Each structure stands twice: as structure tokens, then as C-alpha cells.
Amino acid sequence: MPAALSLVKSPQSAPGPEVEPVVRREEELEGLDFRRLYDRYKQKVYGTVHHVMGYSDEIDDIVQSVFLEVHRSLPRYKGQSKLSTWIYRIAVNVALQHIRKRRRRRVFLFFKSDEDDRELEPSEDARPQHEDRDLLRKLSRVLDTLGDKKRVVFVLHELDGREIDEIAELLEIPLNTVRSRLHAARVELTDKMKRAGMLEV
């Protein structure tokens, strides 16, 4: 994986072994403590949303949106997959919705003036942090050019640390589809990063 991608990794993102709450039948759902569910999954949902979204100052708001959707959808949970898989699936879908909105908003960046750029020029002391943030923004924009299907598989595997079979279950797609999308995403992303000057040719 390109070194530049290491900037978007977070130490809390790799999913570890979980003790699943047993939530199988409607009567069990009625007694489920949503606060306990939130506390159990909030960090891993944050990591998943962070990796799917890339650089964004909206992560906290999106995580809240995920749990609002979990709360609304919980009565429809039938136990056909693990509760964690079901929650992460919602997290991915909510993050993708925000990515599509973000892509529409970015058209306005083309109208940013050179004068605006000069006003935002960082001081010498702030330049290293600014350069890191700039690299994150560039990487996020490159990731945004990937199709949603390839992007999600790539970030779940390379950044979120999930195995191929777990991604297949989460996205409800065959293993070979995960492998082919992952390979295509790696090839396309590497090529675009080279053309953007983010990797040496």
C-alpha cells in the first residue's frame, strides 16, 4: 500500500473480536439498551466512517446520523447477520450518501479565486501540519474519483483492516467480487496518485 495512505489510518479502526449481543427476536429487541449498543460500537463505527469518508470535518455528525439510522431500523433487524455486520453496513451506506453530497458541493471549489488562496497561505510554523492536511485532502479527492463500489471495498480492506470474507458478508456480495473490485481499485488509485504527483513514477 502506498506510504501516503498511512496518514489516514487510525489506531482504533481495526475491528477486533467482539462479544455479540444476542438480538434475534422482536421481544429481545424491545429490551435492548440502545445506550449500551452505542457505547459498544461507537469507536469502530467512527473508524469505518472515517476511512470511507477520508478527510472530512463532518465525521462526528455522520457517526450520529449512523446511530440515528440504527435506532430507527433496529425493530426491522431480523438477526440474519451479526449485529455488528448489520451496524457497519448502515455506517457504510450513510457514509456513501454523504460522499455523494460532498461530490456535488465540490463543484464550487472551481470558483475559488487566487486571492482567496493567498489569504489562506499558512505561516512557516504551521507549514508541516498544513502539508499533512493538504496531502490528506489530495488523497481524499483521489479516493472520491473511484466508483463507490471499488472505493468501499478498498477502504474497508486497506484502511479499516477487514478481511475479504468479512467485506463480502458486510456488503452482501461474493468473495470473488470483493477480490476483483479490490484489485481494480488498487490499480486505478495507484495510477491516479502517480499522475497527481503523489507517488514517484
C-alpha positions in Angstrom: 0.0 0.0 0.0 1.4 3.5 -0.9 3.0 5.3 2.1 0.7 8.3 1.6 -2.2 6.2 2.6 -0.8 5.6 6.1 -1.8 9.2 7.0 -5.5 8.2 7.1 -5.2 5.2 9.3 -6.4 5.4 12.9 -5.3 3.2 15.8 -8.9 2.4 16.7 -10.1 1.2 13.3 -9.0 -2.4 13.2 -12.0 -4.5 14.3 -11.1 -7.0 17.0 -13.1 -9.9 18.4 -16.5 -8.9 19.7 -19.0 -10.3 22.1 -22.2 -10.0 20.1 -25.4 -9.0 21.9 -27.9 -11.7 21.2 -30.6 -9.9 19.3 -32.7 -12.4 17.4 -36.4 -11.9 18.1 -38.7 -9.0 18.4 -39.2 -9.5 22.2 -35.4 -9.3 22.7 -35.2 -6.1 20.6 -37.8 -4.4 22.9 -35.5 -4.8 25.9 -32.2 -3.8 24.2 -30.4 -0.9 25.8 -29.5 1.4 23.0 -27.0 3.3 25.1 -25.1 0.1 25.7 -25.2 -0.6 22.0 -23.9 2.9 21.2 -21.1 2.6 23.7 -20.1 -0.8 22.3 -19.9 0.2 18.7 -19.2 3.9 18.5 -15.4 3.7 18.2 -15.5 1.1 15.4 -18.3 2.9 13.6 -16.2 6.1 13.8 -13.2 4.3 12.3 -15.3 2.8 9.5 -16.9 6.1 8.7 -13.6 7.9 8.8 -12.0 5.5 6.3 -14.9 5.5 3.9 -15.2 9.3 4.0 -11.5 10.2 4.0 -10.5 13.7 5.1 -13.6 15.4 6.5 -14.7 17.6 9.3 -18.1 16.0 9.3 -17.2 12.7 10.8 -18.8 13.2 14.2 -22.1 14.4 12.6 -22.1 11.4 10.2 -21.5 9.0 13.1 -24.5 10.5 14.8 -26.5 10.0 11.6 -25.4 6.4 11.6 -26.7 5.7 15.1 -30.0 7.6 14.4 -30.5 5.2 11.4 -29.6 2.2 13.6 -32.1 3.3 16.2 -34.8 3.8 13.5 -34.0 0.5 11.8 -33.5 -1.7 14.9 -37.1 -3.0 15.0 -36.5 -4.4 11.5 -33.3 -6.2 12.4 -34.1 -10.0 12.0 -30.8 -11.5 13.0 -29.9 -12.8 9.5 -26.4 -11.4 10.0 -24.3 -10.5 13.1 -25.5 -7.3 14.8 -22.0 -5.7 14.2 -22.1 -6.5 10.5 -25.6 -5.0 10.2 -24.5 -1.8 12.0 -21.3 -1.5 9.9 -23.4 -1.9 6.8 -25.6 1.0 7.8 -22.4 3.0 8.6 -21.0 2.4 5.1 -24.3 3.3 3.4 -24.7 6.5 5.4 -21.1 7.5 4.7 -21.6 6.9 0.9 -24.7 9.1 1.0 -22.6 11.9 2.4 -19.8 11.3 -0.1 -22.3 11.8 -3.0 -23.4 15.1 -1.4 -19.8 16.1 -1.0 -19.0 15.5 -4.6 -21.9 17.8 -5.6 -20.7 20.5 -3.3 -17.1 20.4 -4.6 -18.1 21.9 -7.9 -18.0 25.2 -6.1 -14.3 24.8 -5.5 -13.6 25.6 -9.1 -14.8 29.2 -8.5 -12.2 29.8 -5.7 -10.0 32.8 -6.6 -6.2 33.1 -6.4 -6.7 35.9 -3.9 -8.6 33.5 -1.6 -5.7 31.1 -1.8 -3.2 33.8 -0.8 -5.3 34.7 2.2 -5.2 31.1 3.4 -1.4 30.7 2.9 0.0 29.1 6.2 2.8 30.6 8.3 6.2 29.0 8.4 5.5 27.4 11.8 2.2 25.9 10.6 3.6 24.7 7.2 4.4 21.0 8.2 0.9 20.4 9.6 -0.6 22.2 6.6 1.3 20.0 4.3 0.0 16.9 6.0 -3.6 18.2 5.8 -3.0 19.1 2.2 -1.9 15.5 1.4 -4.9 14.2 3.2 -7.2 16.4 1.1 -5.5 15.3 -2.1 -5.8 11.7 -1.1 -9.5 12.2 -0.3 -10.1 13.8 -3.7 -8.4 10.9 -5.4 -10.4 8.4 -3.5 -13.5 10.3 -4.4 -12.8 9.7 -8.1 -13.1 5.9 -7.6 -16.5 4.4 -8.1 -18.4 3.8 -4.9 -18.2 0.0 -5.2 -14.4 0.0 -5.6 -13.8 2.7 -3.0 -15.8 0.9 -0.3 -14.0 -2.4 -0.8 -10.6 -0.7 -0.9 -11.0 1.4 2.3 -12.6 -1.5 4.2 -9.7 -3.7 3.4 -6.7 -1.4 3.2 -7.6 1.2 5.8 -10.2 -0.5 8.0 -8.3 -3.7 8.2 -11.2 -6.0 7.3 -10.7 -9.5 5.7 -12.1 -10.4 2.3 -14.7 -12.7 3.7 -15.9 -10.1 6.2 -16.3 -7.5 3.5 -18.2 -9.9 1.4 -20.6 -10.5 4.3 -20.9 -6.8 5.1 -21.6 -5.8 1.5 -23.6 -9.0 0.7 -21.5 -9.7 -2.4 -19.5 -12.8 -3.5 -15.9 -13.2 -2.4 -14.6 -13.0 -6.0 -16.4 -9.8 -6.5 -14.6 -8.3 -3.5 -11.3 -9.5 -4.8 -11.8 -8.1 -8.3 -13.0 -4.7 -7.0 -10.1 -4.5 -4.6 -7.6 -5.3 -7.4 -9.3 -2.7 -9.8 -9.3 -0.1 -7.0 -5.6 -0.6 -6.3 -4.6 -0.3 -9.9 -6.8 2.8 -10.6 -5.8 4.5 -7.3 -2.0 3.9 -7.9 -2.3 5.3 -11.5 -4.2 8.4 -10.4 -1.8 9.1 -7.5 1.2 8.8 -9.9 -0.5 11.3 -12.3 -1.2 13.6 -9.4 2.4 13.6 -8.4 1.7 11.9 -5.0 3.8 8.8 -5.9 7.1 8.5 -7.7 6.8 7.0 -11.2 
